[in-house]
Amino acid sequence: MNFNPGFVDPDAKSELFKVGVKEFILKPYSRGEILTKVRELLDLRIEQTYKKANGVLA
């Protein structure tokens, strides 16, 4: 997750996704938005871990 103060150059954003950034949160952001994004990322990681442990292909 990347917290950003404003505009993100599309090329830079593309490079960040390539190295593993999953989400961008731009200002102004709220506590609720942050919590929602963190929950989504945790749920995704749990799902990926479950699939890997059970031999399920994505």
LUMDRENZA-233176 format. One record per residue: residue number from 1; residue in one letter; x, y, z of N, C-alpha, C in turn. Coordinates in Angstrom, 3 decimals, padded with zeros to 6 digits. Layout:
- resi / resn / n_xx / n_yy / n_zz / ca_xx / ca_yy / ca_zz / c_xx / c_yy / c_zz
- NUM / A / X / Y / Z / X / Y / Z / X / Y / Z
...
This chain:
- resi / resn / n_xx / n_yy / n_zz / ca_xx / ca_yy / ca_zz / c_xx / c_yy / c_zz
- 1 / M / 000.852 / -001.161 / 000.000 / 000.000 / 000.000 / 000.000 / 000.896 / 001.222 / 000.000
- 2 / N / 000.486 / 002.217 / -000.755 / 001.262 / 003.436 / -000.874 / 000.371 / 004.622 / -000.544
- 3 / F / 000.776 / 005.429 / 000.426 / 000.068 / 006.660 / 000.757 / 000.735 / 007.772 / -000.023
- 4 / N / -000.055 / 008.510 / -000.779 / 000.524 / 009.517 / -001.646 / -000.149 / 010.859 / -001.431
- 5 / P / 000.634 / 011.934 / -001.435 / 000.077 / 013.254 / -001.171 / -000.715 / 013.852 / -002.323
- 6 / G / -000.689 / 013.241 / -003.475 / -001.417 / 013.829 / -004.592 / -001.194 / 013.061 / -005.865
- 7 / F / -000.884 / 013.778 / -006.930 / -000.702 / 013.191 / -008.252 / 000.405 / 012.148 / -008.263
- 8 / V / 000.134 / 011.043 / -008.953 / 001.154 / 010.006 / -009.149 / 001.380 / 009.871 / -010.648
- 9 / D / 002.612 / 010.059 / -011.073 / 002.966 / 009.897 / -012.473 / 002.592 / 008.487 / -012.923
- 10 / P / 001.875 / 008.353 / -014.042 / 001.454 / 007.022 / -014.497 / 002.606 / 006.035 / -014.684
- 11 / D / 003.748 / 006.505 / -015.176 / 004.895 / 005.602 / -015.349 / 005.424 / 005.131 / -013.999
- 12 / A / 005.502 / 006.054 / -013.046 / 005.973 / 005.690 / -011.710 / 004.994 / 004.724 / -011.058
- 13 / K / 003.710 / 004.972 / -011.246 / 002.682 / 004.095 / -010.673 / 002.801 / 002.689 / -011.257
- 14 / S / 003.024 / 002.604 / -012.555 / 003.192 / 001.315 / -013.213 / 004.388 / 000.560 / -012.641
- 15 / E / 005.481 / 001.262 / -012.440 / 006.675 / 000.635 / -011.869 / 006.429 / 000.156 / -010.438
- 16 / L / 005.697 / 000.942 / -009.673 / 005.398 / 000.534 / -008.299 / 004.528 / -000.721 / -008.263
- 17 / F / 003.571 / -000.831 / -009.184 / 002.762 / -002.048 / -009.252 / 003.633 / -003.251 / -009.605
- 18 / K / 004.612 / -003.054 / -010.462 / 005.513 / -004.148 / -010.861 / 006.318 / -004.681 / -009.678
- 19 / V / 006.634 / -003.818 / -008.715 / 007.429 / -004.262 / -007.567 / 006.567 / -004.658 / -006.368
- 20 / G / 005.238 / -004.694 / -006.555 / 004.400 / -005.251 / -005.511 / 003.424 / -004.342 / -004.813
- 21 / V / 003.414 / -003.047 / -005.139 / 002.417 / -002.168 / -004.526 / 001.041 / -002.611 / -005.019
- 22 / K / 000.107 / -002.800 / -004.102 / -001.231 / -003.284 / -004.459 / -002.274 / -002.173 / -004.485
- 23 / E / -002.092 / -001.149 / -003.705 / -003.070 / -000.074 / -003.590 / -002.386 / 001.267 / -003.424
- 24 / F / -003.048 / 002.301 / -003.918 / -002.642 / 003.673 / -003.680 / -003.767 / 004.362 / -002.940
- 25 / I / -003.426 / 005.129 / -001.948 / -004.410 / 005.955 / -001.256 / -003.925 / 007.390 / -001.377
- 26 / L / -004.730 / 008.204 / -002.033 / -004.370 / 009.595 / -002.259 / -005.029 / 010.489 / -001.207
- 27 / K / -004.350 / 011.587 / -000.880 / -004.936 / 012.566 / 000.037 / -006.082 / 013.266 / -000.666
- 28 / P / -007.087 / 013.700 / 000.024 / -007.290 / 013.455 / 001.457 / -007.868 / 012.059 / 001.660
- 29 / Y / -007.399 / 011.369 / 002.657 / -007.919 / 010.041 / 002.949 / -008.471 / 010.026 / 004.364
- 30 / S / -009.394 / 009.112 / 004.572 / -010.040 / 009.008 / 005.883 / -009.581 / 007.730 / 006.580
- 31 / R / -009.775 / 007.701 / 007.862 / -009.445 / 006.503 / 008.639 / -010.216 / 005.301 / 008.105
- 32 / G / -011.481 / 005.517 / 007.763 / -012.304 / 004.431 / 007.232 / -011.772 / 003.881 / 005.928
- 33 / E / -011.300 / 004.783 / 005.051 / -010.743 / 004.344 / 003.776 / -009.479 / 003.511 / 003.994
- 34 / I / -008.639 / 003.955 / 004.903 / -007.413 / 003.209 / 005.205 / -007.753 / 001.833 / 005.757
- 35 / L / -008.663 / 001.786 / 006.712 / -009.044 / 000.500 / 007.305 / -009.654 / -000.440 / 006.279
- 36 / T / -010.467 / 000.103 / 005.385 / -011.078 / -000.721 / 004.339 / -010.015 / -001.307 / 003.417
- 37 / K / -009.070 / -000.492 / 002.984 / -008.010 / -000.970 / 002.093 / -007.127 / -002.013 / 002.774
- 38 / V / -006.794 / -001.779 / 004.042 / -005.981 / -002.756 / 004.784 / -006.737 / -004.073 / 004.893
- 39 / R / -008.033 / -004.016 / 005.198 / -008.841 / -005.232 / 005.312 / -008.874 / -005.976 / 003.982
- 40 / E / -009.054 / -005.242 / 002.878 / -009.084 / -005.868 / 001.560 / -007.761 / -006.566 / 001.247
- 41 / L / -006.656 / -005.915 / 001.568 / -005.347 / -006.519 / 001.303 / -005.105 / -007.742 / 002.179
- 42 / L / -005.522 / -007.670 / 003.438 / -005.376 / -008.831 / 004.326 / -006.233 / -009.995 / 003.842
- 43 / D / -007.461 / -009.705 / 003.422 / -008.343 / -010.758 / 002.908 / -007.753 / -011.397 / 001.658
- 44 / L / -007.178 / -010.575 / 000.782 / -006.551 / -011.099 / -000.423 / -005.386 / -012.013 / -000.067
- 45 / R / -004.555 / -011.598 / 000.876 / -003.402 / -012.411 / 001.292 / -003.875 / -013.735 / 001.899
- 46 / I / -004.913 / -013.696 / 002.717 / -005.457 / -014.916 / 003.324 / -005.954 / -015.860 / 002.234
- 47 / E / -006.673 / -015.323 / 001.258 / -007.188 / -016.139 / 000.164 / -006.047 / -016.762 / -000.642
- 48 / Q / -005.022 / -015.982 / -000.947 / -003.885 / -016.498 / -001.701 / -003.160 / -017.593 / -000.922
- 49 / T / -002.985 / -017.382 / 000.369 / -002.314 / -018.365 / 001.217 / -003.118 / -019.663 / 001.272
- 50 / Y / -004.437 / -019.550 / 001.411 / -005.305 / -020.721 / 001.453 / -005.205 / -021.501 / 000.145
- 51 / K / -005.292 / -020.786 / -000.982 / -005.235 / -021.456 / -002.281 / -003.897 / -022.165 / -002.481
- 52 / K / -002.829 / -021.503 / -002.082 / -001.498 / -022.102 / -002.228 / -001.370 / -023.348 / -001.354
- 53 / A / -001.854 / -023.273 / -000.129 / -001.760 / -024.397 / 000.796 / -002.619 / -025.575 / 000.363
- 54 / N / -003.679 / -025.313 / -000.394 / -004.597 / -026.358 / -000.808 / -004.474 / -026.725 / -002.274
- 55 / G / -003.437 / -026.221 / -002.923 / -003.196 / -026.575 / -004.319 / -004.237 / -026.083 / -005.282
- 56 / V / -004.898 / -024.987 / -004.948 / -005.913 / -024.416 / -005.825 / -005.243 / -023.430 / -006.762
- 57 / L / -005.496 / -023.588 / -008.047 / -004.922 / -022.663 / -009.018 / -005.764 / -021.408 / -009.089
- 58 / A / -005.113 / -020.273 / -009.231 / -005.833 / -018.986 / -009.315 / -006.539 / -018.832 / -010.616
